[in-house]
Amino acid sequence: MSCNRCPEPCQLPSNNVNKLRSLWKRFWPQKRPTASHQLAPLPSQATIALVGSPNVGKSLLFNLLTGGYTTVSNYPGTTVEIAKSQGIIGGQKVTIIDTPGMYSLMSMTEEEQFTRDFLLTEPIDLVIHVIDAKHLSRMLALTFQLMETQIPVLLAVNMLDEAEKSGIWVNEKQLEASLGIPVVTLSAAQKRGIQTLTAKVANYVYTPALSYSY
């Protein structure tokens, strides 16, 4: 991605963003609300799904968010394994699910088909799309697909340490403004940016002021 191979932070060119959006809309022509980088409040006991291609550090991020205790099981009726655990974000307990790796919602493999169907049928409150900062432009195609599902999406640009070694810089604020969704740049391997991620998610974990019993 030549536009980022310089010491000056830059945003993804708007023509690239528009090109990816228009390409996906040819295959997913439904309307969605105007995107906003302000997520709606998440309910208490929210369910958060980590989504991303293989080898983007998604499982490492999952372990950091959950503390490492994980339940791994086959999803009913499939041979696909799913990792599920709980974590504390913003003082509230949330369920976090590490979905099988996928490149596109237009599924080709059993794992991709499972993840797509899981996202579209299960009650997911927030998707954290984890991508590799070194391949940002290529991986944004899935980001737009996820946005079209109308599930709230937060983009986690991971592996920032490797990107910077390659001379690639990502401007978090400009990318967030271009996409219209929350964006966090981080390096899970260095535990860098994790607090920023949890703080951004915590802003939307909703705790009812009163508890009622019936």
N, C-alpha and C positions, 0 to 999 in steps of 0.2 A: 504494500500500500504506500506508494511513493509520496503521497501528500503528508504522511506522518513521519517521513524519514528526515527530520530536521529538529533542531533543538527548540523550535518555537511551537507551543501548543496550537493545534488547529482543529477545526471541526470537520466532520465529514461533509464533503461538497454537497450542496443542496440538490444538485442535479442527480447525484448518485442515490440520495435518499428517495427523491421523487421517482426515479427509474425503478427502484426496488418495490416501492409501494404500488406503482401502476402495473408492474409485472404480476405481483401477487393478486391484485384485484381482478385480473383476468380469470383467475382460477377460483377466487373466493369473492364473488361479487355482492356480498351482503353489506348493508350499511351498518356503521357502528357510531356510537357517540363520539363527538370531537374529543381527541386525545388530550389528556391533561397530565402534567407531571405531579399533580396532587392526587394521591390515591384516596379513595373513600375509606373511612375508618373500618378496620377489620373487627369482627366480633371477638369476644372473649372465647378462648378455645378454638382459635382460628386454625385452619389447615393451609399450610404453605407447601407448594410443590417446587422442587428444584428441577429445572429442565435444561438440557444442553446436549451438545454433541459429545461423543466419547473423547476422553483425553483433554478436557478443559479444566480439570481440577474440581469437578462438581462434587465428587464423593468426599474429597478432603474438606471442602467447605461444609458439607453436610455434617461431618464429624466435629468440626469446630463449633457449629451452631447447636449441636445436640449434646456435646460432651463425650461422644464416643459410644454410648450405650445404644445399641440398635437391634431392632427385631427384623430379621430377614426371612421372608416367606414367599412361597409361590402364590401369585394372585389366583383366586378360585377360577377353575376352568382353563388355566393356562400353565405353561412351563416357565413363564417369565417371573424372575425374582424381583421383589420390591423391598426396599429398605425403608423402615418407618421408625421414627423415634419422636421424643418430645424435648422441647427446649424452653428456656425462659427468655422472653424478649419483652422489654418494657415492663418487667415485673409480672408478666402474664405467661401462663403455660400455653404453648402452641404446639400443634402437631406438624412435624416436618417430614416430607416424603421425598426420597431420592429416586426419581423415575429413571428407567432405562434410557441409555443414550439415544438421541435421535437427531437427524439432520434436517428433517422436514415433516410437516403434518401430512404431506402427501406420501404416506407410508409405503416403504418397500420391504421392510423386514418385520418379523413378528414383534420385535421389541418396539419398533417405531409405531406399529399399529396399536400395540397395547398402550403406549404412552399417549397417543392421540385420543384413543377411546376413553382412557382414564380421565384425561383433562376435560373432555366434552361431556362426560356422564357423571363424574363424581363431584361432590360439593367442595370445590377448591376456592379458597378466598383470595389467594395471591399466588402468582407464578413468579419465581425468581429465575430469569433466564441467564445462565452462566455461559459466557463466551470467552474465547482466547483473544487477548488484546492484539496479538500478532496478526490475527486474521479477522479483524473487526468487520470490514466491508462484506466479506463473504458470509459471515455468520449473522448479519443483520436481517437476512432474508427470513430466517426462522422467527426473529423478533417481530417482524411485521405480521407473519402468520399468526403468532400468538396474540398479538394485539387485536386481530380481526375476530378472535373467538369471544371478545368482550370480557374476558377474565382480566382483572387488574394485573399488570405486568411491571416488574422492576428489573432493570437490566444490570447485571453484575459483570463488569469487564474485568476478568481475572487474568492472572499470569502477567501482571504489569511489570514485574521484575525482569522477565525474559524479554518482553517487548522493549523495554528501555535499553537493554543490552544490545538490541538490534537497531537502536536509534529511532524507536517509535514512541511518540508521546501522544497521550489521549487527553483531551480537554474535557473533563467531566461535565462542567456547566454548559459548555457549548453543545456537547452531544445531547445532553438532557433537553436543551431548548429546541434542538433540531427534531428530536424524536417525539417530544411531548409526553414522555414517561420518566419516572425516577431512574437515575443512573448512578452507580457507584463504581469507582475504579478501585481495584484491590489486588493483593497477592496473597492467596490463601497459604502458599508455601512459607511465606515470611510472616504470616499472621498480620499482615498490613492491610488496613482498611476494613477490618472486621467490625470494629466498634462503629465506624461510620455506617456500615451496612445495617447493623442491628438497630442503631439509633434511627435510621431512616424508616425501617420497618416498624419500630416501636411507636413512631408518630401516628400509626394507623391501627394499632391494636386497641380496640375499644373495650373499656371496662364499664359495665353498667353501674350507675351510682347506687342503685338499690337492688336488692335480691328479693325475689318473691317466691313464696312456696304455695302450692295449690293442693 
